[in-house]
């Protein structure tokens, strides 16, 4: 039986991924801003925190890439 997938499935996946990424990004920024407002701190990210977030994002991307396997 031939797999008859929608020829535009790639574009749909890209659009959905972009929308989800944008929503998650805005949500993360909102949480960050609220935390700063509540604590009265000035905006800024320490190098250690930036590296930790970077490694977490790489790990997340690896997990997403492995979903297709």
NUSEZA-397738 format. One record per atom (N, C-alpha, C, O): atom name; y, x, z; residue number from 1; residue in one letter. Coordinates in Angstrom, 1 decimal, padded with zeros to 4 digits. Layout:
% NUSEZA-397738
   atomo       c2       c1       c3   num   residuo
      CA        Y        X        Z   NUM         a
...
//
This chain:
% NUSEZA-397738
   atomo       c2       c1       c3   num   residuo
       N   -001.2    000.8    000.0     1         x
      CA    000.0    000.0    000.0     1         x
       C    001.2    000.9    000.0     1         x
       O    001.4    001.8    000.8     1         x
       N    002.1    000.7   -000.9     2         x
      CA    003.3    001.5   -001.1     2         x
       C    004.4    001.0    000.0     2         x
       O    004.6   -000.1    000.2     2         x
       N    005.0    002.0    000.6     3         x
      CA    006.0    001.8    001.6     3         x
       C    007.3    001.4    000.8     3         x
       O    008.0    002.3    000.2     3         x
       N    007.7    000.2    000.9     4         x
      CA    008.9   -000.3    000.2     4         x
       C    010.1   -000.4    001.2     4         x
       O    010.3   -001.4    001.8     4         x
       N    010.8    000.8    001.4     5         x
      CA    011.9    000.8    002.4     5         x
       C    013.2    000.5    001.6     5         x
       O    013.3    000.7    000.4     5         x
       N    014.1   -000.1    002.3     6         x
      CA    015.4   -000.4    001.7     6         x
       C    016.0    000.9    001.3     6         x
       O    016.1    001.9    002.0     6         x
       N    016.5    001.0    000.0     7         x
      CA    017.0    002.3   -000.5     7         x
       C    018.3    002.7    000.2     7         x
       O    018.6    003.9    000.1     7         x
       N    019.0    001.8    000.9     8         x
      CA    020.2    002.2    001.6     8         x
       C    019.9    002.5    003.1     8         x
       O    020.9    002.5    003.9     8         x
       N    018.7    002.7    003.5     9         x
      CA    018.4    002.9    004.9     9         x
       C    019.1    004.1    005.5     9         x
       O    019.5    004.1    006.6     9         x
       N    019.2    005.2    004.7    10         x
      CA    019.9    006.4    005.2    10         x
       C    021.3    006.1    005.6    10         x
       O    021.8    006.5    006.6    10         x
       N    022.0    005.4    004.7    11         x
      CA    023.4    005.0    005.0    11         x
       C    023.5    004.1    006.2    11         x
       O    024.4    004.3    007.0    11         x
       N    022.6    003.2    006.3    12         x
      CA    022.6    002.3    007.5    12         x
       C    022.4    003.1    008.8    12         x
       O    023.1    002.8    009.8    12         x
       N    021.5    004.0    008.8    13         x
      CA    021.2    004.9    009.9    13         x
       C    022.4    005.7    010.3    13         x
       O    022.8    005.8    011.5    13         x
       N    023.1    006.3    009.3    14         x
      CA    024.3    007.1    009.5    14         x
       C    025.4    006.2    010.1    14         x
       O    026.1    006.7    011.0    14         x
       N    025.6    005.0    009.6    15         x
      CA    026.7    004.2    010.1    15         x
       C    026.4    003.7    011.5    15         x
       O    027.3    003.8    012.4    15         x
       N    025.2    003.3    011.8    16         x
      CA    024.8    002.9    013.1    16         x
       C    024.9    004.1    014.1    16         x
       O    025.5    003.9    015.2    16         x
       N    024.5    005.3    013.7    17         x
      CA    024.6    006.5    014.5    17         x
       C    026.0    006.8    014.8    17         x
       O    026.4    007.2    015.9    17         x
       N    026.9    006.7    013.8    18         x
      CA    028.3    007.0    014.0    18         x
       C    029.0    006.0    014.9    18         x
       O    029.8    006.4    015.8    18         x
       N    028.7    004.7    014.8    19         x
      CA    029.2    003.7    015.7    19         x
       C    028.8    003.9    017.1    19         x
       O    029.6    003.9    018.1    19         x
       N    027.5    004.2    017.3    20         x
      CA    026.9    004.4    018.6    20         x
       C    027.6    005.6    019.2    20         x
       O    027.9    005.6    020.4    20         x
       N    027.7    006.7    018.4    21         x
      CA    028.3    007.9    018.9    21         x
       C    029.8    007.7    019.3    21         x
       O    030.2    008.3    020.3    21         x
       N    030.5    007.0    018.6    22         x
      CA    031.9    006.7    018.9    22         x
       C    032.0    005.9    020.2    22         x
       O    032.9    006.2    021.0    22         x
       N    031.2    004.9    020.3    23         x
      CA    031.2    004.0    021.5    23         x
       C    030.8    004.9    022.8    23         x
       O    031.5    004.8    023.8    23         x
       N    029.8    005.7    022.6    24         x
      CA    029.4    006.6    023.8    24         x
       C    030.5    007.6    024.1    24         x
       O    030.8    007.8    025.2    24         x
       N    031.2    008.1    023.1    25         x
      CA    032.3    009.1    023.3    25         x
       C    033.4    008.4    024.0    25         x
       O    034.0    009.0    024.9    25         x
       N    033.8    007.2    023.5    26         x
      CA    034.9    006.5    024.2    26         x
       C    034.6    006.2    025.6    26         x
       O    035.4    006.3    026.5    26         x
       N    033.4    005.8    025.8    27         x
      CA    032.9    005.4    027.2    27         x
       C    032.9    006.7    028.1    27         x
       O    033.4    006.6    029.2    27         x
       N    032.5    007.8    027.6    28         x
      CA    032.5    009.0    028.4    28         x
       C    034.0    009.4    028.7    28         x
       O    034.3    009.8    029.8    28         x
       N    034.9    009.3    027.7    29         x
      CA    036.3    009.6    028.0    29         x
       C    036.9    008.7    029.0    29         x
       O    037.7    009.1    029.8    29         x
       N    036.5    007.4    028.9    30         x
      CA    037.1    006.4    029.9    30         x
       C    036.6    006.8    031.3    30         x
       O    037.4    006.7    032.2    30         x
       N    035.3    007.1    031.4    31         x
      CA    034.8    007.5    032.8    31         x
       C    035.5    008.7    033.3    31         x
       O    035.9    008.8    034.5    31         x
       N    035.7    009.7    032.4    32         x
      CA    036.4    011.0    032.8    32         x
       C    037.8    010.7    033.2    32         x
       O    038.3    011.2    034.3    32         x
       N    038.5    009.9    032.5    33         x
      CA    039.9    009.6    032.8    33         x
       C    040.0    008.8    034.2    33         x
       O    040.8    009.1    035.0    33         x
       N    039.1    007.8    034.4    34         x
      CA    039.1    007.1    035.6    34         x
       C    038.8    008.0    036.8    34         x
       O    039.5    007.9    037.9    34         x
       N    037.9    008.9    036.6    35         x
      CA    037.6    009.9    037.7    35         x
       C    038.8    010.7    038.1    35         x
       O    039.1    011.0    039.2    35         x
       N    039.5    011.2    037.0    36         x
      CA    040.7    012.0    037.3    36         x
       C    041.8    011.2    038.0    36         x
       O    042.5    011.7    038.9    36         x
       N    042.0    010.0    037.5    37         x
      CA    043.0    009.1    038.2    37         x
       C    042.7    008.8    039.6    37         x
       O    043.6    008.9    040.5    37         x
       N    041.4    008.6    039.9    38         x
      CA    041.0    008.3    041.3    38         x
       C    041.2    009.5    042.2    38         x
       O    041.5    009.4    043.4    38         x
       N    040.9    010.7    041.7    39         x
      CA    040.9    011.9    042.5    39         x
       C    042.3    012.5    042.5    39         x
       O    042.6    013.4    043.4    39         x
       N    043.2    012.2    041.5    40         x
      CA    044.5    012.7    041.4    40         x
       C    044.5    014.1    040.9    40         x
       O    045.5    014.8    041.0    40         x
       N    043.4    014.6    040.3    41         x
      CA    043.3    015.9    039.7    41         x
       C    044.0    016.0    038.3    41         x
       O    044.2    015.0    037.7    41         x
       N    044.4    017.2    037.9    42         x
      CA    044.9    017.4    036.6    42         x
       C    043.7    017.5    035.6    42         x
       O    042.7    018.1    036.0    42         x
       N    043.9    017.1    034.4    43         x
      CA    042.8    017.2    033.4    43         x
       C    042.5    018.7    033.1    43         x
       O    043.4    019.6    033.1    43         x
       N    041.2    019.0    033.0    44         x
      CA    040.8    020.3    032.7    44         x
       C    039.3    020.4    032.9    44         x
       O    038.7    019.8    033.8    44         x
       N    038.7    021.2    032.1    45         x
      CA    037.2    021.4    032.2    45         x
       C    037.0    022.9    032.4    45         x
       O    037.4    023.7    031.6    45         x
       N    036.2    023.2    033.4    46         x
      CA    035.8    024.6    033.7    46         x
       C    034.8    025.1    032.7    46         x
       O    034.1    024.3    032.1    46         x
       N    034.8    026.3    032.4    47         x
      CA    033.9    026.9    031.4    47         x
       C    032.5    026.6    031.8    47         x
       O    031.7    026.3    030.9    47         x
       N    032.1    026.7    033.0    48         x
      CA    030.8    026.4    033.5    48         x
       C    030.4    025.0    033.1    48         x
       O    029.3    024.7    032.7    48         x
       N    031.3    024.0    033.4    49         x
      CA    031.0    022.6    033.0    49         x
       C    030.9    022.4    031.5    49         x
       O    030.0    021.7    031.1    49         x
       N    031.7    023.1    030.8    50         x
      CA    031.6    022.9    029.3    50         x
       C    030.3    023.5    028.8    50         x
       O    029.7    022.9    027.9    50         x
       N    029.9    024.6    029.3    51         x
      CA    028.6    025.2    028.9    51         x
       C    027.4    024.2    029.2    51         x
       O    026.5    024.0    028.4    51         x
       N    027.5    023.7    030.4    52         x
      CA    026.4    022.8    030.9    52         x
       C    026.4    021.5    030.0    52         x
       O    025.3    021.1    029.6    52         x
       N    027.5    021.0    029.6    53         x
      CA    027.6    019.8    028.7    53         x
       C    027.0    020.2    027.4    53         x
       O    026.3    019.4    026.7    53         x
       N    027.4    021.4    026.9    54         x
      CA    027.0    021.8    025.6    54         x
       C    025.4    022.0    025.5    54         x
       O    024.8    021.5    024.6    54         x
       N    024.8    022.5    026.6    55         x
      CA    023.4    022.7    026.6    55         x
       C    022.7    021.3    026.7    55         x
       O    021.7    021.1    026.1    55         x
       N    023.3    020.4    027.4    56         x
      CA    022.8    019.0    027.5    56         x
       C    022.8    018.3    026.1    56         x
       O    021.9    017.6    025.8    56         x
       N    023.9    018.5    025.4    57         x
      CA    024.0    017.9    024.1    57         x
       C    023.0    018.5    023.1    57         x
       O    022.4    017.8    022.3    57         x
       N    022.8    019.8    023.2    58         x
      CA    021.8    020.4    022.3    58         x
       C    020.4    019.9    022.6    58         x
       O    019.6    019.6    021.7    58         x
       N    020.1    019.7    023.9    59         x
      CA    018.8    019.2    024.3    59         x
       C    018.6    017.8    023.8    59         x
       O    017.6    017.4    023.3    59         x
       N    019.7    017.0    023.9    60         x
      CA    019.7    015.6    023.4    60         x
       C    019.4    015.6    021.9    60         x
       O    018.6    014.8    021.4    60         x
       N    020.1    016.4    021.2    61         x
      CA    019.9    016.5    019.7    61         x
       C    018.5    016.9    019.4    61         x
       O    017.9    016.4    018.4    61         x
       N    017.9    017.8    020.1    62         x
      CA    016.5    018.2    019.9    62         x
       C    015.6    017.0    020.1    62         x
       O    014.7    016.8    019.3    62         x
       N    015.8    016.3    021.2    63         x
      CA    015.0    015.1    021.4    63         x
       C    015.1    014.1    020.3    63         x
       O    014.1    013.5    019.9    63         x
       N    016.3    013.9    019.8    64         x
      CA    016.5    012.9    018.7    64         x
       C    015.8    013.4    017.5    64         x
       O    015.2    012.6    016.7    64         x
       N    015.9    014.7    017.2    65         x
      CA    015.2    015.3    016.0    65         x
       C    013.7    015.1    016.1    65         x
       O    013.1    015.0    015.1    65         x
       N    013.2    015.2    017.3    66         x
      CA    011.7    015.1    017.5    66         x
       C    011.2    013.7    017.4    66         x
       O    010.0    013.5    017.4    66         x
       N    012.1    012.7    017.4    67         x
      CA    011.7    011.3    017.3    67         x
       C    011.0    011.0    016.0    67         x
       O    010.1    010.2    016.0    67         x
       N    011.3    011.7    015.0    68         x
      CA    010.7    011.5    013.7    68         x
       C    009.4    012.1    013.5    68         x
       O    008.7    011.8    012.5    68         x
       N    009.0    012.9    014.4    69         x
      CA    007.7    013.6    014.3    69         x
       C    006.5    012.7    014.8    69         x
       O    005.4    013.1    014.8    69         x
//
